[in-house]
Amino acid sequence: MFTLAHLSDPHLPMPPARAVELLGKRATGYVNWWRRRARLHVPQALAGIVADIKRQKPDHIALTGDLVNISLPSEFSRAADWLKELGGPQDVTVIPGNHDVYVATAWPKSLGLWGAYMAGDGQPPATAFDIFPTVRRRGHGSEGVALVGLSSGVPKPPFFATGTLGGAQITKTEKLLADLGREGLCRVVLIHHPPLTTESRFKRLTDAAAFQAMIRRVGCELVLHGHNHRSEVARIVGPAGPIPVIGVTSASAAPDSKYGRARYHLIRIEREAAGWQLDVELRALSKDGTGCEADGKLSFHSGQPLAMVA
């Protein structure tokens, strides 16, 4: 059995900024953080989530973006320090969210500081924005898991939190998933934006339909996302049956926030004769805030008809 912890959208506390750093879109985001979002995302909740993850000792941790808020240089360096406390690059996989590319930035001073957490197997620490898709194999042989990292984060105009994969990334992902499928690995796709066509036009993945069409052709076993700060389940019908698409609540959501308690998901992946069993335990911040408690379970079996999936 392989155990994967999935968390997203930690939105680490934002440091004060200089006026010169707040030109353009950052200005509205900065005001919005201090007026509203600072009460929705609290470091105490995130600390409780991380403490519980460490107690559970998963085999790997997947973090699907939005570590920062408005892409300030100081935010990236603080997030790099926080990642070191969470775990090493071999044990943690990171993909960017829309807030991590809130505005255009120079790679070495922004996402490049987390490059070792995003690079695929056998690659040096990531050195450019066009590294995606990436693949990281974990586990052992035919029992292994392939984590396929995508980037839907693209700088957008003010008041838009949409994401875009782009045709080139979708094409590369299709070939990669097909190859990994032939290897018999459990393919877990990591993407920040929900790859659904039902999201608000101000927050949606603009090419969700193209992503879904690609998944219908080559399949995968699981899609994990963040972005909308909700623990939720959807499905995309794949070539061998339905594929679960699972989102998770923000890992720093305040207990009384509109998102509900902070959560992460503990996913147990096990080989079956006809595919894979995926058991998902939702873990929510406990009332005392020092850890988490079970908040529901989901179970999926890959390669089975739609009506047979729980």
PyMOL commands that set and color helices and strands:
alter all, ss='L'
color gray80, all
select helices_A, chain A and resi 19-22+25-40+43-56+73-86+99-101+107-109+111-118+129-131+141-143+167-183+208-218+306-308
alter helices_A, ss='H'
color red, helices_A
select strands_A, chain A and resi 2-7+60-63+92-94+134-138+145-149+186-190+222-225+232-238+241-247+263-272+275-285+292-301
alter strands_A, ss='S'
color yellow, strands_A
deselect
rebuild
show_as cartoon
